[in-house]
Amino acid sequence: MTISTTKKLLGATVAAGVIFALAGCGQAPTDSGSGSGGGEAASDFLPCLVSDAGGWNDKSFNQSAKEGMDRAADTLGVKPLEFESANDNDYAPNLETAVSEGCSLIVSVGFKLSAATVESALANPDIDYAIIDDWADNDFDGEVDAPNIKPLVFDTAQAAYLGGYASAAWSAQSGVNKVGTFGGMQIPSVAVFMDGFQLGVEKYNEDKSASVALFGWDIATQKGSFTGGFDANDTAKQTAQGVLDQGVDVILPVGGPVYQSAAAAIADSGKDTLLVGVDSDLAVADPSVADVTLFSIMKAIDVAVEDATIAASEGDFDPAPYIGTLENEGVKLSGFGSFEGDLPEGLTDEIAALQEQIIAGDITVESPNSP
């Protein structure tokens, strides 16, 4: 994880472009940059964001959330407070500081902030809260634990299904017929990528009478390769190496910065294995790995945060959960960048057709980790 103390960060950044259609239930996000229609914020409106320990430069969900908050703040002409957590012990203090600073909306990034966010929301019922990748249901009764928290969650299995199909097609064309995956922590928001990825590989094998094997995950047993955290460290590199040792030529690392460890392991191997990015368009977010990134499985976290922030500023905060899907453009597949010309013939058309079938309900992507 990154090292930091509580910080107030200002500024605005521009989110990465979108290639395939993306987001579900609750209020759907609007087009990037437009928020929920603009309008002026209340004069005392103060939006706030609290990261998990991955920090703002994780090239993943923290960074995407910050981009959405910054864009909303720029639209509204306000200055957000953004608190970067150095470790798990920072979550509750950062939330307490956000409350003491007079924040009107507090957005927490990630499931690890769930307990602290629920505690803060229950103690401050007049403040609006949102949390990314978590239902804020810590007693597991099927209900959000505080009425002023809006879950921002994503059915990433749908986009990962397309990604698994594409990865299998790439590996089949190369003659390797092996793909792999590993995750950071084994939690639903990580495993949902791996579930969809496996189902997409299986769909390719079924449609093409192929035999592409998947290493690192088994949807039936819910067991696979995990680093135990989201740090780009020796453990993550060793975990990636364990999957690479199976001979895969496409690997999906799920867990923010752990992709860096996978890229390092690929470099050490001297092989032509390619990465699949998660959350953001990795080739754009981190150009240093663009030459080994086949595509990315993306979540429109930035748009969800932007829209929730603008809605709250206009007095239209809705605590109903938002679920990103392919249909409402909350999840998506990026483009293939420099690999576009090397794809199997007809692959992009096949992926587009699969996406249409998922949206129409003709294909149901059944992941036990879907929201």
Buried (B, 14 or more C-beta within 10 A) or exposed (E): BBEBEBBEBEEBBEBBEBBBBBBBBBBBBBEBBBBBEBBEBEEEBBBBBBBBBBBBBBBBBBBBBBBBBBBBBBBBEBBBBBBBBBEEEBBBBBBBBBBEEEBBBBBBBBBBBBBBBBBBBBEBEEBBBBBBBBBBBBEEEEEBBBEBBBBBBBBBBBBBBBBBBBBBBBBBBBEBBBBBBBBBBBBBBBBBBBBBBBBBBBBBBEEBEBEBBBBBBEBEEEEBBBBEBBBBBEBBBEBBBBBBEBBBBBBBBBBBBBBBBBBBBBEEEEBEBBBBBBBBBBBBBBEEBBEBBBBBBBBBBBBBBBBBBBBBBBEEBBBEBBBBBBBBBBBBBBBBBEBEEEBBEEBBEBBBEBBEEBBEEEBEBEBEBBB
